[in-house]
Amino acid sequence: MHHRFLITFAAMIDPTLFQDKKAVYYTLGCKLNFSETSTMSQLLRGAGVRTARKGEQADLCIINTCSVTQTADKKCRQAIHKLVRQHPGALVVVTGCYAQLEGESLGRIKGVDLVLGAEQKGELLHHLANLQKSAAEAQLHTSALKEIRSFIPSCSRGDRTRYFLKVQDGCDYFCSYCTIPLARGRSRNGSIASLVQQAEEVAREGGKEIVLTGVNIGDFGKSTHESFFDLLRALDGVQGIERYRISSIEPELLSDEMIAFVAASERFMPHFHLPLQSGSDAVLALMRRRYDTALFAAKIEKIREVLPHAFIGVDVIVGMRGETEACFEESYRLLESLDLTQLHVFSYSERPGTQALKIEPVVSPAEKHRRSARLLELSQAKRHAFYAQHIGQTLPVLLEHSRPHAPMHGFTPNYIRVELPHNNALDNQVHPVKLGDFNAEGTALTATLLSDAAL
């Protein structure tokens, strides 16, 4: 389903159906979810629905759910109950991964009117047009896993300056701990031509930075017989976009050719996000990951060889079933030895229907917490050291909108967060700054604005 079709379909809806209606949106989970929620809001806005202001009663509540952990499931249910209470009489629509996996149970929650699965979320307007508020059980529209085939385009602006361009959806990997393939279906993608068109539209709107998002973006091309590297080269030629960032990419799919391309490109930033998940080969085998620690370490070494100052973020899961104390220590030592910038640490969460539930032994919640705390401390030390290396340097920063009287923030090409005094004229502008010391919270480097000639 193409974005142009969605816009045309919106125009076909009775223009009086949504006239003067107000909507609220609640999104949980990944950047991809936020991007898709933004697309839904654009479609509803095109049909006459505006976003409710703070304190206003909404006519429509859209909840885009996540199901990556038990905590995410709980937050989804809490959000539904809260919005039902806050907006009595509103039509309540639940979509996203949790809706695909547990649609029937969500449909039984009092106040929910419509549940849309992965294949149906792009048909939001159609289902709303045929929905009437009633006391009866919610209407449920989901598809079996093998029927989830559509690629629903999405390109949204974040709440700062970055745009998020969805290039791929679904996953064919079926890691033992993960339900995402069950929630989003098999790997599929938009065409390079259509994605270039969306990037060109971002440039026309004045956007300067695009983050490429998806579930397994390195697997791009399954449905169009293209490649992710070809996509990078095509996007690199879009005039007006100053920065691209590649979101999480599987280490075995990040080729040396891609790393060299990023090093040579003026538009693709020296910023990588790689999921390691465990630094123990035994645990990686239990997880059914497609690489070993030697391959991962080689990727980090290659990045550092051609891009010494690149930001390298790494995902790690602690407390996977079967992760013994020895396995964790092995993982910790590897992470400590690698030249990384930051760790994104997650505690293993049991997911219904996954193969990991058959693995023994089980790691206790207290032990998960202890291991997580150790890795977070390591991450803080690595990020602090990375920032400290750059104090005194002059780098370009894309400055973000901020609240009046609050400091402005922005990011260098290699994703160092900087802080400057507020100045509306600098919103969404790239300017050179001289990096100073850490701010009071230690979350950013203070910076001094320089003239453009400084670069």
C-alpha positions in Angstrom: 0.0 0.0 0.0 1.6 3.3 -1.0 1.4 6.6 0.8 -0.3 8.3 -2.2 -3.0 5.6 -2.1 -3.6 6.3 1.6 -4.0 10.1 0.9 -6.4 9.3 -2.0 -8.4 7.0 0.2 -8.7 9.7 2.9 -10.1 12.0 0.3 -12.8 9.4 -0.5 -14.1 9.4 3.1 -17.3 11.4 3.7 -15.8 14.8 4.5 -18.5 15.4 7.2 -17.7 12.2 9.0 -14.8 13.5 11.0 -15.5 17.2 10.8 -14.6 19.1 14.0 -13.5 15.9 15.7 -10.5 15.8 18.1 -8.0 13.0 18.7 -5.4 12.0 21.2 -2.5 9.7 20.4 -0.5 7.4 22.8 2.5 5.5 21.5 4.6 2.9 23.3 7.8 1.2 22.1 10.2 1.8 19.3 10.9 4.7 16.9 9.0 2.7 14.2 5.9 2.8 16.3 6.2 6.6 16.8 6.7 7.0 13.0 3.6 5.0 12.3 1.5 6.9 14.8 2.6 10.1 13.1 1.3 8.8 9.8 -2.0 7.9 11.3 -2.3 11.4 12.7 -1.5 12.9 9.3 -4.2 10.8 7.7 -6.8 11.7 10.3 -5.8 15.4 10.0 -6.4 15.1 6.2 -9.9 13.8 7.0 -10.7 16.8 9.3 -9.5 15.5 12.7 -7.3 17.8 14.8 -5.2 16.8 17.7 -6.8 17.6 21.0 -5.2 20.3 23.1 -4.2 19.7 26.7 -7.3 19.4 28.9 -9.7 19.0 25.9 -12.1 16.0 25.7 -11.2 13.9 22.7 -13.6 12.2 20.3 -11.1 9.6 19.3 -8.2 7.9 21.2 -5.5 6.0 19.2 -3.2 3.8 21.2 -0.3 2.3 19.3 1.1 -0.6 21.4 4.3 -2.4 22.0 4.8 -6.0 23.2 8.6 -6.4 23.5 8.4 -7.1 27.2 5.9 -7.9 30.0 6.4 -4.3 31.2 5.4 -3.0 27.8 2.2 -5.1 27.9 1.4 -3.7 31.3 2.0 -0.1 30.2 -0.3 -0.7 27.2 -3.1 -1.9 29.3 -2.6 1.0 31.8 -2.6 3.5 29.0 -5.9 2.1 27.6 -7.6 2.3 31.0 -6.3 5.8 31.6 -7.5 7.2 28.2 -10.9 5.5 28.6 -11.3 7.3 32.0 -10.0 10.7 30.7 -12.1 10.7 27.6 -15.5 9.2 28.3 -17.6 8.5 25.2 -14.6 8.6 22.9 -14.0 6.0 20.2 -11.0 4.0 21.4 -8.7 2.3 18.9 -5.9 0.0 19.8 -3.3 -1.1 17.3 0.4 -2.1 17.2 2.3 -5.2 18.2 0.3 -6.0 21.3 -2.9 -5.7 19.4 -1.7 -8.2 16.8 -0.6 -10.7 19.4 -3.4 -10.3 22.0 -6.2 -8.7 20.0 -9.0 -10.7 21.6 -8.0 -9.9 25.2 -7.5 -6.2 24.4 -10.9 -6.1 22.7 -12.5 -7.3 26.0 -11.2 -4.2 27.9 -14.2 -2.0 28.8 -14.2 1.1 26.5 -12.2 -0.3 23.6 -14.1 -0.1 20.4 -11.7 -1.2 17.7 -8.6 -3.4 17.6 -6.4 -3.3 14.4 -3.6 -5.8 13.7 -0.4 -5.2 11.7 -2.1 -5.6 8.3 -5.1 -3.4 9.2 -3.5 -0.3 10.8 -3.1 1.3 7.3 -6.9 1.0 6.9 -7.7 3.0 10.0 -10.0 5.5 8.2 -11.9 2.7 6.5 -12.5 0.9 9.8 -13.4 4.1 11.6 -15.9 5.0 8.9 -17.7 1.8 9.5 -17.6 1.9 13.3 -20.3 3.1 15.7 -19.8 3.6 19.4 -21.8 0.9 21.3 -21.7 -1.1 24.5 -21.0 -4.3 22.6 -17.6 -5.9 22.4 -14.9 -4.2 20.3 -14.6 -4.9 16.6 -11.5 -7.0 16.0 -9.6 -6.9 12.7 -6.4 -8.9 12.7 -4.7 -11.3 10.2 -2.9 -14.5 10.5 0.9 -14.2 10.4 1.2 -15.5 6.9 -1.3 -12.9 5.7 0.7 -9.9 7.0 2.2 -8.7 3.7 1.6 -5.0 3.2 4.3 -2.4 3.6 2.6 0.7 5.1 4.8 3.8 4.4 5.6 6.1 7.2 7.8 9.2 7.4 7.3 11.4 10.4 8.8 14.3 12.2 9.9 13.7 15.7 9.1 16.2 18.5 12.5 17.8 17.9 14.0 18.2 14.4 14.7 14.7 13.1 12.4 12.8 10.7 12.0 9.1 10.9 11.7 7.3 7.6 10.4 3.7 7.7 12.3 1.7 5.1 11.5 -1.8 6.2 9.0 -3.8 8.3 8.8 -7.3 9.8 11.6 -9.9 10.5 12.5 -13.3 9.3 15.0 -14.1 12.1 12.8 -15.7 14.8 15.3 -15.3 17.6 14.4 -17.5 20.5 13.4 -14.7 22.9 11.5 -12.4 20.5 7.8 -12.1 19.4 8.4 -9.3 16.9 8.1 -11.6 13.8 4.8 -12.8 15.2 3.6 -9.3 15.7 4.8 -7.7 12.5 5.1 -10.5 10.0 7.9 -11.4 7.5 10.5 -8.9 6.2 9.2 -6.5 3.6 10.1 -3.0 2.4 9.2 0.0 0.3 11.0 0.5 -3.0 14.1 2.7 -3.2 12.2 5.0 -5.6 9.4 5.6 -3.2 11.7 6.2 -0.2 13.7 8.7 -2.2 10.5 10.5 -3.0 9.7 10.7 0.7 13.2 12.0 1.5 12.7 14.6 -1.2 9.4 15.7 0.5 11.2 16.0 3.8 13.8 18.3 2.1 11.0 20.4 0.7 9.5 20.8 4.2 12.8 22.1 5.4 13.9 18.9 7.2 17.6 18.4 7.6 18.0 15.1 9.3 16.4 11.7 8.6 16.7 8.5 10.7 16.2 5.3 8.7 14.0 3.0 10.8 12.6 -0.5 10.5 12.5 -3.8 12.4 15.5 -5.3 10.6 16.7 -2.6 8.2 19.8 -4.4 7.0 17.4 -7.1 5.5 16.0 -4.4 3.2 15.2 -5.5 -0.3 13.3 -8.8 0.3 10.1 -7.6 -1.4 11.6 -5.4 -4.1 14.8 -7.3 -5.0 17.0 -4.3 -4.0 19.7 -3.9 -1.4 20.2 -1.7 1.7 23.5 -0.5 0.3 21.7 0.6 -2.9 19.2 2.5 -0.7 22.0 4.3 1.1 23.6 5.4 -2.1 20.3 6.6 -3.5 19.4 8.6 -0.4 22.8 10.1 -0.3 22.0 11.9 -3.6 18.9 13.7 -2.2 19.6 17.4 -2.2 18.6 19.3 0.9 19.0 16.5 3.5 22.1 17.3 5.5 22.1 14.3 7.8 21.1 10.6 7.8 21.4 8.2 10.7 21.1 4.5 10.4 19.1 3.0 13.3 19.8 -0.5 14.7 21.3 -2.8 12.2 22.3 -6.5 12.7 26.1 -6.8 12.9 26.3 -9.5 10.2 24.3 -7.3 7.8 26.6 -4.2 8.3 29.1 -4.9 5.6 32.6 -3.4 5.4 31.4 -1.7 2.2 28.7 0.1 4.1 31.1 1.2 6.8 33.5 2.6 4.2 30.5 4.3 2.5 29.5 6.1 5.7 33.1 7.2 6.2 33.2 8.7 2.7 29.7 10.3 2.8 29.1 13.9 3.9 25.4 13.1 4.7 25.6 9.7 6.5 26.7 10.4 10.1 29.4 8.5 11.9 26.9 6.9 14.2 26.2 3.2 14.5 23.8 1.2 16.6 24.4 -2.6 16.8 22.6 -5.2 18.7 25.0 -7.6 20.4 22.5 -8.9 23.0 25.2 -11.1 24.7 28.9 -11.2 24.7 28.8 -14.9 25.4 28.8 -17.3 22.4 26.9 -19.9 24.4 24.1 -17.4 25.1 24.1 -16.1 21.5 23.5 -19.7 20.4 20.6 -20.0 22.9 19.2 -16.8 21.5 19.6 -18.1 17.9 21.5 -15.1 16.9 23.3 -15.2 13.5 26.8 -14.1 14.5 29.3 -14.8 17.2 31.4 -12.5 19.4 34.4 -12.7 17.0 32.4 -11.3 14.1 30.9 -8.6 16.4 34.4 -7.6 17.7 35.7 -7.4 14.1 32.9 -5.0 13.1 33.7 -2.7 16.0 37.4 -2.8 15.0 36.5 -2.0 11.4 34.4 0.9 12.4 37.1 2.3 14.6 39.7 1.8 11.8 37.9 4.0 9.3 35.9 6.2 11.7 37.9 6.6 15.0 35.4 9.1 16.4 32.2 7.3 15.5 29.5 6.9 18.1 28.8 3.2 18.6 25.8 2.2 20.6 25.2 -1.4 21.5 22.1 -3.3 22.7 22.6 -5.9 25.4 20.1 -8.2 27.1 20.8 -9.4 30.6 19.3 -12.4 32.4 18.4 -14.5 29.4 17.3 -18.0 30.3 20.5 -20.0 30.4 22.8 -17.0 31.1 24.9 -18.4 33.9 27.1 -16.2 36.1 30.1 -17.4 34.1 28.3 -16.4 30.8 27.5 -13.0 32.2 31.1 -12.4 33.3 32.3 -13.4 29.8 29.8 -10.9 28.3 30.9 -8.2 30.7 34.6 -8.7 29.9 34.0 -8.5 26.1 32.0 -5.3 26.5 34.6 -3.8 28.7 37.3 -4.6 26.2 35.5 -3.2 23.1 35.8 0.5 22.1 32.1 1.2 22.4 30.4 4.5 23.3 27.2 3.5 25.1 25.2 0.4 26.1 21.5 0.1 25.8 20.7 -2.5 28.5 17.5 -4.5 28.6 16.4 -7.2 31.1 15.2 -10.4 29.5 11.4 -10.7 29.6 9.6 -13.9 29.0 7.3 -13.8 26.0 4.5 -16.3 25.3 5.1 -18.6 22.4 8.9 -18.1 22.2 11.3 -21.0 22.2 13.4 -19.5 25.0 10.7 -20.6 27.5 12.2 -24.1 27.1 15.7 -23.1 28.3 17.0 -23.6 31.8 18.1 -22.3 34.2 16.0 -19.2 34.9 17.7 -16.0 36.1 16.1 -14.4 39.1 14.7 -10.8 38.9 17.2 -9.7 41.6 20.1 -11.1 39.6 18.9 -9.5 36.4 18.8 -6.2 38.3 22.4 -6.7 39.6 23.7 -7.5 36.1 21.9 -4.6 34.6 23.3 -2.2 37.1 26.8 -3.3 36.4 26.4 -2.8 32.7 24.8 0.6 33.1 27.7 1.7 35.2 30.1 0.5 32.5 28.0 2.3 29.9 28.2 5.6 31.8 31.9 5.3 32.1 32.4 4.7 28.4 30.0 7.5 27.3 31.7 9.9 29.7 35.1 9.0 28.3 33.9 9.4 24.7 32.5 12.8 25.4 35.6 13.9 27.3 37.8 13.1 24.3 36.0 15.8 22.3 36.1 18.7 24.7 37.7 21.7 23.0 36.9 20.5 19.5 34.9 22.4 16.9 32.0 20.5 15.4 28.8 21.2 13.5 25.6 20.8 15.6 22.0 20.5 14.4 20.1 22.5 17.0 16.7 21.5 18.2 13.6 23.4 19.2 13.4 24.0 23.0 11.0 25.6 25.4 11.4 29.3 26.1 14.0 30.1 28.7 15.3 26.5 28.6 18.7 25.5 27.3 18.8 24.5 23.6 20.2 21.0 22.7 21.5 19.5 19.6 23.8 16.7 18.4 27.2 16.7 16.7 27.6 14.3 13.6 28.9 11.6 16.0 25.9 12.1 18.3 27.4 14.0 21.2 24.7 16.0 22.9 25.5 19.6 23.4 23.8 22.4 25.4 23.5 26.1 24.5 21.6 29.1 25.7 18.1 29.3 24.1 17.8 31.2 20.8 14.7 30.7 18.6 16.6 31.8 15.5 18.8 28.7 15.8 16.0 26.1 15.6 16.6 23.4 13.0 19.9 25.1 12.0 23.3 23.5 11.6 26.1 25.7 13.2 29.6 25.1 14.3 30.2 25.1 18.1 33.2 24.7 20.3 32.6 21.9 22.8 33.2 22.8 26.4 32.9 20.8 29.7 30.0 18.7 30.9 26.8 20.4 32.0 25.7 20.2 35.6 23.8 16.9 35.0 26.6 15.3 33.1 24.2 14.6 30.2 25.7 16.9 27.6 28.7 19.1 26.8 28.2 22.8 27.1 29.1 24.6 23.9 30.0 28.1 22.5 28.4 29.1 19.2 30.9 30.1 16.5 30.6 31.7 13.1 30.0 29.4 10.2 33.5 30.4 8.9 34.9 28.3 11.8 34.2 25.1 9.9 
